[in-house]
């Protein structure tokens, strides 16, 4: 599988940098005064600092109902070994938007999932599939 590249805007680069580096334990790569690259579980994530006035004033954190939970939209995420990360984030007192749980139990696509926000309210989903053939 080829890694994806995702660039997201942030207001407070240092605070958001600390979240990805210290909480999620992503390795930091190249950076400059207004951006930083991270190895996001084998993918490239770039944080770009932008001033507050450049952010839309639309509803903050819109959601869509999925399996009885209000899933933040938009969001990005990664499919990985999930249980160890869930425990690690719990010990770091991460505030989950959707606590770790099993989604679609007894159905095709059964998966473990959890959601959190970074300091700029970019939503991230971390999930694992018992049967990776049911990814899509």
N, C-alpha and C positions, 0 to 999 in steps of 0.2 A: 504494500500500500504506500502511496506517495503522501508525504506530510502536507497538511494545508497551511496556508498563511492567512492570518487574520490580524487586522489592525483596528484598534478601537480607541476612541477619544477618552481622555480623562482630564479632570480639572486639577487635581493634586497628584502630580507625578510621583513624588516621594512616598506619600501614603499608600497609593495604589501599588507602587513598586514593592513596598514592604509586604503587602498582602500576598502578591504572587511569589515573592522570594521567600518570605519567612513563614507564612501560613501554609501555602500550597507546596512550598519547597521546590519551586521551579528554578532551574539554573538560569542565571542572568547572562546574557550575551553582550553584543555590541550596544552602545548607548551614546547619547549626546545630551545636551542640556534640556532638550524638549522631547526626547523619545528614548525608549529602551526596548530591547528584544528579550524574549524569554523562550526557553525550551519548554513548551506547554505539553508535557507528556509525549514528546516526540514530534510536536508540531511547532510552528513559529507563530508566536503571539507578540505583537508590537503595541506598546502603549504610547499614544501621542498626546502630549499635553496641549490642551486648548483652553482659551479663556471662557469663563462662565457665559459671557454674552453670545458665544457661538453655538451654544446648545439650544435645541428646540425647547419650546415651552409647552409641548404636548403633555398629555397625561403621563406622569411618571409611573413606570412599571405597569403597563397594560398586561392583562393576563388572558389566557384561554383555558377553559375547563378541559382537563384530560384525566380520566380515571378518578374523578371526584376531587381533584386538586386544581387550584388556580396556578397554572404554569406561566411564569413570566415570558412575555414575548416582546421583543426578540430575546434570544439567549443563544449561547454557544456552549459546546461541551465536548466531552471526550468519552469514548468507550474504553474501559480498562478494568484491571483487577480492582474490585470495588471495596471489599470489606475492610482491607487494611487502611485505605484512604479514609473511609467513613470513621473508623476508630480514631485515626490520627487527628482528623478535623474536630471530632468531639472533644478530645483532650485539649485542643487549642481553643475551646469555647467558641467555635465558629457559630454564628447565628445562621441557621438554616431557614430558607424561605419555605422549602418543603423538606421535612426531616427524612433521613434515609428510610426507605420502605420498598417493598416488592410491588410492582405495578403489573397489571394485567394477569394476576394469578389465575391459573387454570385456563389461560387463553394463549393463542399463538402470539409470540413476541414478549413472553414473560421476561421481566427485567428488574434489576435493582436500580434505584435512582435516588438522587438527592439534588437539591438546588441551593445555591447561595448567591449573594451579591458581593461584588468587590466594593471598595470605598466610593466608586463613582456610580454605583447601582447598575453595573453591567452584570447581567444574570449568567451564571454558569451552571451547567448540568453535568453531573458525573454519573455514568451508568455502566452496568455490566449485564450481559446476556448469558443465561444458562446455555442457550443454543445460539451461537453467533450466526448461524445460517438464517435466523429470523430477524436479523438486523433491520432489514427493510421490509 
